[in-house]
Amino acid sequence: MDEAQDGSGSPRTKVIELDGDPDAPSRGRHAVTAVLDEWGCEPGAREDLLLVVSELVTNAVVHGGEPIRVTMVRAPERVRVEVTD
């Protein structure tokens, strides 16, 4: 997992790299959950984000190529997630 840090030394960006195996959506959800835990995100605010990650990684497995990258960017009051293949 790659990281970029903000001025405080705290990771602001995380990049999760996945292969195209059928279990990639599950591994992506677990990795995103671990990052959200590290960042102290509220458990109740995660469900929509995890659903989107699961759907986008599934689309990348079915229709895209490897590697699949999930990029998470932390900002005040939100987290931006990008999935590329």
N, C-alpha and C positions, 0 to 999 in steps of 0.2 A: 504494500500500500504506500503510495507516494503522498507527501505532505508539503504544503506551503504554509508559512507562519505569518501571523500579523506582528505588529510592533511589540506586543507583549510577550512574544515567544510561544503563544498558544497556536496550535494548528488551526488555520482558517479554511484550508482546502484539503480535501482527501480525494485520492484517485484509487478506485478499486478496479483491478483488472481481473476479468473472468474469461474462461475458455467457453467454447460453444456447446459444452455438454448439456444434456437435458436437465441436469440438476443445477445449472447456473442460476436460474431465478431464485431458487431456495438459498443458495450460497450468497447471492447478492442481497437478499433480504436480511440474512444473518449479519453480513458485513455492515450493511447500512445501520442496522439496529445497534451494533457495537459502536459505530461512530456517533450515533445519536446519544447513546449512553455516556460516552466520553465527553461529549459536548454539553451534557446536562439537559437535554431536551425533554420536555414533558411527555410522559408515556401516552397521554390521551391525544396528543397532537400528531402522532406517528402513523396512524392507520392509513390515511389517504396517501401519504408519502410512500409507505411500504407497498401499497397496492399499485401505485404508478410505477415504482421501480420494478416490481414483479412483472407487470404487463410489458414494459419497454424492454426488459431483458429477454422475456419470452419472445417478443417480436424479433429481437436481434438474433436469438438462437435459431428461429425458424426461417427468417428471411435475410439475415445478414451474414457477416463473416467475423472471424476472430482477428485480434482480441476484442472483447467487449469491455468498454471502460465506463464505469459509473463515477462521475465527478461530482463531488459534494462541496458546495461553497457555503460557509456559515456567514450570516450577516445578522445584525440586530433584528430580532423578532421573526426571522425566517431562515430557511435553508433552501438553496437552489440545487437541483439535481439535474444532471445531463447524462444521457446514456448514448454512447457512440459505438459503432462497430466498423 
